[in-house]
């Protein structure tokens, strides 16, 4: 099982694109559409769509991001880039 870090960097100088790249990779690995993963995480198909459309201006609650990370088999971390473990994949 591949382990990736979903980094909640909003407000810490991070780029929302970094988070979306990890989410997109998780979607590909799991074979899920953005709508399906959003529905599994929060009960409606719009979570990832809204994240993509917001240009970083929309706010997302931590609980929704944690649930999405769980659906996509991603680790969820808060902190600066130096606090996040390196990405790794199990064979």
PAMI-125980 format. One record per residue (C-alpha): residue number from 1; residue in three letters; x, y, z. Coordinates in steps of 0.05 Angstrom, whole numbers. Layout:
% residues N
R | NUM | Ala | X | Y | Z
...
END
This chain:
% residues 91
R | 1 | Unk | 0 | 0 | 0
R | 2 | Unk | 28 | 67 | -20
R | 3 | Unk | 33 | 119 | 35
R | 4 | Unk | 31 | 192 | 17
R | 5 | Unk | 27 | 254 | 60
R | 6 | Unk | -31 | 302 | 49
R | 7 | Unk | -1 | 366 | 77
R | 8 | Unk | -49 | 418 | 104
R | 9 | Unk | -6 | 478 | 88
R | 10 | Unk | -60 | 530 | 78
R | 11 | Unk | -40 | 590 | 119
R | 12 | Unk | 31 | 563 | 127
R | 13 | Unk | 57 | 591 | 61
R | 14 | Unk | 41 | 527 | 23
R | 15 | Unk | 10 | 522 | -45
R | 16 | Unk | -59 | 491 | -53
R | 17 | Unk | -33 | 461 | -118
R | 18 | Unk | 13 | 416 | -76
R | 19 | Unk | -46 | 388 | -39
R | 20 | Unk | -87 | 378 | -103
R | 21 | Unk | -29 | 342 | -136
R | 22 | Unk | -27 | 292 | -78
R | 23 | Unk | -103 | 284 | -81
R | 24 | Unk | -100 | 272 | -156
R | 25 | Unk | -47 | 219 | -146
R | 26 | Unk | -90 | 186 | -93
R | 27 | Unk | -150 | 187 | -140
R | 28 | Unk | -110 | 152 | -194
R | 29 | Unk | -84 | 99 | -146
R | 30 | Unk | -153 | 84 | -118
R | 31 | Unk | -187 | 88 | -186
R | 32 | Unk | -238 | 139 | -161
R | 33 | Unk | -266 | 201 | -193
R | 34 | Unk | -263 | 266 | -155
R | 35 | Unk | -338 | 264 | -146
R | 36 | Unk | -338 | 193 | -120
R | 37 | Unk | -282 | 206 | -70
R | 38 | Unk | -316 | 270 | -47
R | 39 | Unk | -382 | 233 | -37
R | 40 | Unk | -348 | 178 | 3
R | 41 | Unk | -312 | 230 | 46
R | 42 | Unk | -366 | 281 | 61
R | 43 | Unk | -431 | 256 | 30
R | 44 | Unk | -433 | 301 | -30
R | 45 | Unk | -394 | 303 | -96
R | 46 | Unk | -368 | 375 | -92
R | 47 | Unk | -310 | 375 | -42
R | 48 | Unk | -253 | 365 | -91
R | 49 | Unk | -288 | 406 | -145
R | 50 | Unk | -294 | 465 | -97
R | 51 | Unk | -221 | 457 | -77
R | 52 | Unk | -199 | 461 | -150
R | 53 | Unk | -244 | 521 | -165
R | 54 | Unk | -226 | 563 | -105
R | 55 | Unk | -158 | 590 | -128
R | 56 | Unk | -136 | 579 | -56
R | 57 | Unk | -189 | 628 | -30
R | 58 | Unk | -240 | 578 | -5
R | 59 | Unk | -235 | 550 | 65
R | 60 | Unk | -238 | 476 | 79
R | 61 | Unk | -249 | 446 | 146
R | 62 | Unk | -198 | 399 | 175
R | 63 | Unk | -249 | 344 | 186
R | 64 | Unk | -267 | 342 | 111
R | 65 | Unk | -193 | 339 | 92
R | 66 | Unk | -181 | 283 | 143
R | 67 | Unk | -239 | 243 | 115
R | 68 | Unk | -215 | 252 | 44
R | 69 | Unk | -145 | 230 | 64
R | 70 | Unk | -176 | 167 | 95
R | 71 | Unk | -216 | 152 | 32
R | 72 | Unk | -153 | 159 | -10
R | 73 | Unk | -108 | 121 | 39
R | 74 | Unk | -65 | 183 | 51
R | 75 | Unk | -30 | 204 | 115
R | 76 | Unk | -55 | 272 | 140
R | 77 | Unk | -5 | 319 | 173
R | 78 | Unk | -6 | 390 | 199
R | 79 | Unk | 59 | 427 | 204
R | 80 | Unk | 114 | 459 | 164
R | 81 | Unk | 147 | 422 | 107
R | 82 | Unk | 205 | 404 | 152
R | 83 | Unk | 158 | 368 | 199
R | 84 | Unk | 128 | 322 | 146
R | 85 | Unk | 158 | 253 | 134
R | 86 | Unk | 185 | 239 | 65
R | 87 | Unk | 138 | 205 | 16
R | 88 | Unk | 148 | 130 | 13
R | 89 | Unk | 116 | 71 | -21
R | 90 | Unk | 113 | 1 | 5
R | 91 | Unk | 130 | -52 | -47
END
